[in-house]
Amino acid sequence: MARRSVGLMATGARADFDAVYHPDFCNREASAEPPETRGRGPAAAWATARWLRGSYADLRWTVTQVFGRDDLAVVCASMAGQHTGDVVFYDAQGRVDRVFPATGSPFEVDQVHFCRLRDGLVVEHWAVRDDLGQATQLGWFPPSPGYLWRCFRATRRARRNAR
């Protein structure tokens, strides 16, 4: 179930999320994601998938290992794709914090996902990701002056549209 939950983020349909995520599901990584991802249950997981898919084309995870003990599963994987849409991050109040406009760059980074299971479904998720590696591959870091200007304009536009 943990392995399947990771792959669903790239390819799953809405109904698939109901079959994998517990009604009490909580994603501990959602604090910088859109407000609808911060809730509970399959709908929150589906919102995370839509957010990721809106930013990255050819999104995929390649699972290399899965470990389990009691109610905890650990999924080692690499995430890959191409940055084709704006990535919008949010603050604690759910307001647009910053936007990284599309660079068209491909990326591949390692991640480790921890999934707690209950009643045969994923009820909790948290992860360790190589965010700096991803930011470097996508041209976010170190930013060029031109890209900083694009980020400023994209953030201003997203904040205006959120009102």
LINZI-V844320 format. One record per backbone hydrogen bond with DSSP energy under -0.5 kcal/mol. CO is the residue of the C=O (numbers start at 1). NH is the residue of the N-H. E is the energy in kcal/mol with one decimal. If there is no record, write none. Layout:
BEGIN
((CO NH E) (CO NH E))
END
This chain:
BEGIN
((1 5 -2.2) (2 6 -1.5) (3 7 -1.6) (4 8 -2.1) (5 9 -0.7) (6 9 -0.9) (7 10 -1.4) (7 11 -1.7) (8 12 -1.9) (13 16 -0.9) (13 17 -1.0) (14 17 -0.9) (14 18 -0.8) (15 19 -0.9) (16 20 -0.6) (17 20 -0.7) (17 21 -2.8) (20 122 -2.8) (22 25 -2.2) (25 41 -1.6) (26 28 -0.7) (26 125 -2.0) (27 30 -1.5) (29 32 -0.6) (30 33 -1.5) (32 90 -2.2) (34 37 -2.1) (35 38 -1.7) (36 39 -0.5) (41 44 -0.8) (41 45 -1.4) (42 46 -2.6) (43 47 -1.9) (44 48 -1.7) (45 49 -2.1) (46 50 -2.4) (47 51 -2.1) (48 52 -2.5) (49 53 -2.8) (50 54 -1.8) (51 55 -0.6) (52 55 -1.2) (52 56 -2.0) (55 84 -1.2) (55 85 -2.2) (56 59 -0.5) (57 82 -2.1) (60 80 -2.7) (61 63 -0.6) (62 78 -1.8) (65 76 -2.9) (67 74 -3.2) (69 72 -2.6) (71 117 -3.1) (72 69 -2.6) (73 115 -3.0) (74 67 -2.6) (74 76 -0.6) (75 77 -0.5) (75 113 -2.9) (76 64 -2.9) (76 65 -1.4) (77 111 -3.0) (78 62 -2.6) (79 109 -2.5) (80 60 -2.2) (81 107 -2.2) (82 57 -2.6) (82 84 -1.3) (83 103 -0.6) (83 104 -2.8) (86 88 -0.6) (87 89 -0.5) (87 100 -2.5) (89 97 -3.1) (89 98 -1.4) (91 94 -2.0) (95 91 -2.8) (98 89 -3.0) (99 101 -0.6) (100 87 -2.3) (105 83 -2.8) (107 81 -1.7) (109 79 -3.0) (110 130 -1.3) (111 77 -2.5) (112 128 -2.5) (113 75 -3.0) (113 115 -0.5) (114 126 -1.8) (115 73 -2.9) (116 123 -3.1) (116 124 -1.4) (118 121 -2.0) (121 118 -2.8) (121 123 -0.5) (122 22 -2.8) (123 26 -1.3) (124 116 -2.1) (125 28 -3.0) (126 114 -3.3) (128 112 -2.4) (129 131 -1.3) (130 134 -2.1) (131 135 -2.8) (132 136 -2.4) (133 137 -2.4) (134 138 -2.1) (135 140 -2.3) (135 141 -1.4) (136 139 -1.0) (144 148 -2.4) (145 149 -1.9) (146 150 -2.0) (147 151 -2.6) (148 152 -2.4) (149 153 -2.4) (150 154 -2.6) (151 155 -2.6) (152 156 -2.5) (153 157 -2.4) (154 158 -2.4) (155 159 -2.4) (156 160 -2.1) (157 161 -2.5) (158 162 -1.4) (159 163 -0.6) (160 163 -1.0))
END
